[in-house]
Amino acid sequence: MYLLSRAFFALSIVASTLTVSSTDASADRRRSPVAGLQNLAPDTRPVAPRLKPVPELILRTKLEREGRNIPWAVSAYEERSNFVADLRRRNATTNSGLPQLSIYYRELHERLRRTPVATRGISELFKQYETWRSTSQYDPFLDVFIASRKEALLYQRLIWSQHETPDAKRHADEVPGLAMELFKYLKDHHSSASADPGWYYISIYSYVYRCNEWRDAWSLLKEGTKKFPSYYWLYFRAYDVGLRCGHDPVQLMDDLVELAVDRTRKEHGDSMYARLKWSQTAYYGGDLLRSRLVDWERMRKSMMRVLQDYPDAWNTNHFAYFTCIAGDDTLAEKLLPKAMTAPVNSVWANDDILSSCHSRIERAKFNKESKSRN
């Protein structure tokens, strides 16, 4: 009963925030203006007045399209499996440093959630997956996919059970069984499937339905990030789940920053501080950067370390925007010219921020020149 009540509470939050990532992703390809220019080309097309395309968003669009291709037959599964195995083997990242596999899995998970499965078809569906297991060469992708499907079914039944329909009670009655089936599957297949970072992504998310077991979720996070320290979405997902389970957001982020920086310091220095604070702005907006929740000097150094490793347009535009929000005009003056050579429309959708930032920089230059002349 505790599980069910917590799950209903968590899913009420999930339902209100579920589409944020996918909505923002599509908006990133549409919005304008930049510096007062109207009707800019989408961020994925090199058409005037854009000076350069944004490779990050071109690749994200491709990966999201791949994620929407749900395998329905053994041949399609084998194709998807080979695709995932290649990304995993190469530890492929986007230009901004985000693991490509995480983008694919996030889109696949959301697509599975949006693809209804009737109760009468569930058993046949999983028989089909077991056929894939017996007729194909095993790859951890199979278990990540099945676990994602099981979570999607649980999510759908919880959402449908809250609608005022004749089937609502039947859907509610299915929830406990689907929840236990998901948890059992995650436990039984952990040893083999955990060779894929996507397994930790879906496993950590499952704790949104069992918030009373948060200590186990944290242990799983530590295990997963030890294997895959730069798979950033594990930290992001843990923050999301922790918030929905009612944990203190400040302490939760502090703990995640400590873990993430410790895991990645050797390769990326303190850069995870900037990445995690960046992810936190999705919940609290740009005002976060002016609050006590951000150590700006540390954020400043951390952003520069990210740009040292991944100096692409996506990172440069976001960090230039952050400096404008925070009022760090010295760093903004350095980053804005680079950002404007390949502006990301969605970052500068609020043209007032860019205009005021430019005005402050010009005013500071004028005052400096006036003092030098005097």
Salt bridges, closest charged atoms under 4 A:
ASP43 OD1 - ARG50 NH2 2.55
GLU56 OE2 - ARG60 NE 2.90
GLU64 OE1 - ARG29 NH2 3.29
GLU66 OE1 - ARG80 NH1 2.69
GLU79 OE2 - ARG80 NH2 3.68
ASP86 OD1 - ARG89 NH2 2.57
ASP86 OD2 - ARG90 NE 3.07
GLU107 OE2 - ARG68 NH1 3.63
GLU107 OE2 - ARG114 NH2 3.35
GLU124 OE2 - LYS127 NZ 3.59
GLU130 OE1 - ARG133 NE 3.26
ASP139 OD1 - ARG88 NH2 2.65
ASP143 OD1 - ARG133 NH2 2.72
GLU151 OE1 - HIS109 NE2 2.60
GLU151 OE2 - ARG113 NH2 2.68
ASP167 OD2 - ARG170 NH2 3.44
ASP173 OD2 - LYS169 NZ 3.03
GLU174 OE1 - ARG157 NE 2.80
GLU174 OE1 - HIS171 ND1 3.64
GLU181 OE2 - LYS150 NZ 2.52
ASP188 OD2 - LYS184 NZ 2.60
ASP196 OD2 - ARG88 NH2 2.77
GLU213 OE1 - ARG210 NH1 3.56
GLU223 OE2 - HIS190 NE2 2.66
ASP240 OD2 - ARG237 NH1 2.85
ASP240 OD1 - ARG244 NE 3.03
GLU267 OE2 - HIS268 NE2 3.55
ASP270 OD2 - ARG298 NE 2.81
ASP287 OD1 - ARG290 NH2 2.29
ASP309 OD2 - HIS268 ND1 3.00
ASP309 OD2 - ARG305 NE 3.26
ASP328 OD2 - ARG300 NE 2.59
ASP329 OD1 - ARG360 NE 2.91
GLU333 OE2 - LYS365 NZ 3.78
GLU362 OE2 - LYS365 NZ 3.81
